[in-house]
């Protein structure tokens, strides 16, 4: 069983966000999409069956909940990582998509 050093993970995420800001040219990122599939936690890691979407998630709702945490640090709970994760995945995927498009254009 592997273990994750959360201090190292935090350092990597910070570095990746710094690079994302540099690549994007701004600290502001437009959410031009909203809905995504959410899967049951147990189903996500059960390789014996194909997961079935549990519900539709909302990047806008995730951001609403997340950005409020910066203003109210005493209300932060580690469960809020479940709202941050889809935002990070979206930003990473959009930046990768833009990079591929730039490479395709030459």
C-alpha positions in Angstrom: 0.0 0.0 0.0 1.4 3.4 -1.0 1.3 6.5 1.3 1.0 10.1 0.2 3.0 12.8 2.0 0.5 15.7 2.1 3.2 18.3 2.5 4.9 17.1 -0.7 1.5 17.0 -2.5 0.8 20.5 -1.4 4.2 21.7 -2.7 3.5 20.0 -6.1 0.0 21.5 -6.4 1.3 24.9 -5.6 4.0 24.6 -8.2 1.5 23.3 -10.8 -0.8 26.2 -10.1 2.1 28.7 -10.5 2.9 27.1 -13.8 -0.8 27.1 -14.8 -0.9 30.9 -14.1 2.2 31.4 -16.2 1.0 29.2 -19.1 -2.5 30.9 -19.0 -1.1 34.4 -18.6 -3.5 35.2 -15.9 -4.6 34.1 -12.4 -8.3 34.4 -13.7 -9.6 31.3 -15.4 -13.0 31.3 -17.2 -15.2 28.3 -16.5 -16.7 28.0 -20.0 -18.2 24.6 -19.1 -20.2 23.7 -16.0 -21.6 20.2 -15.7 -19.6 17.0 -15.2 -20.3 13.4 -14.1 -19.8 12.6 -10.4 -19.2 9.0 -9.5 -19.8 7.2 -6.2 -16.5 7.1 -4.3 -16.4 3.3 -4.0 -17.3 2.8 -7.7 -14.4 5.0 -8.8 -11.9 2.5 -7.4 -13.8 -0.7 -8.1 -12.1 -2.1 -11.3 -14.4 -5.1 -11.4 -17.3 -3.1 -12.8 -17.9 0.0 -14.9 -18.9 3.0 -12.8 -22.3 4.5 -13.3 -22.6 8.3 -12.8 -24.2 9.0 -9.5 -25.1 12.6 -10.2 -24.2 15.7 -12.2 -21.6 18.0 -10.6 -21.3 21.7 -11.2 -18.0 23.5 -11.6 -19.8 26.8 -10.8 -21.1 25.4 -7.5 -17.7 23.9 -6.7 -16.1 27.3 -7.2 -18.8 29.0 -5.1 -18.1 26.7 -2.2 -14.3 26.8 -2.7 -13.7 30.5 -3.0 -15.7 31.2 0.1 -13.2 29.2 2.1 -10.5 31.8 1.4 -12.7 34.4 3.1 -13.7 32.1 6.0 -10.7 30.0 6.9 -12.3 28.7 10.2 -15.1 26.9 8.2 -12.6 24.9 6.1 -13.1 21.1 6.3 -10.9 18.6 4.5 -14.0 17.3 2.8 -13.9 20.5 0.7 -11.1 18.8 -1.3 -14.0 17.1 -3.2 -15.0 20.5 -4.6 -11.4 21.5 -5.4 -10.5 18.3 -7.2 -12.9 18.8 -10.2 -11.7 22.5 -10.6 -8.1 21.4 -10.7 -8.9 18.6 -13.2 -10.8 21.1 -15.4 -8.0 23.6 -15.4 -5.4 21.0 -16.1 -7.4 19.5 -18.9 -8.2 22.9 -20.5 -4.6 23.9 -20.4 -3.5 20.6 -21.9 -6.2 21.0 -24.7 -5.0 24.5 -25.5 -1.3 23.3 -25.6 -2.3 20.4 -28.0 -4.2 22.9 -30.2 -1.1 25.2 -30.4 1.1 22.3 -31.3 -1.3 21.1 -34.0 -1.3 24.6 -35.5 2.5 24.5 -35.6 
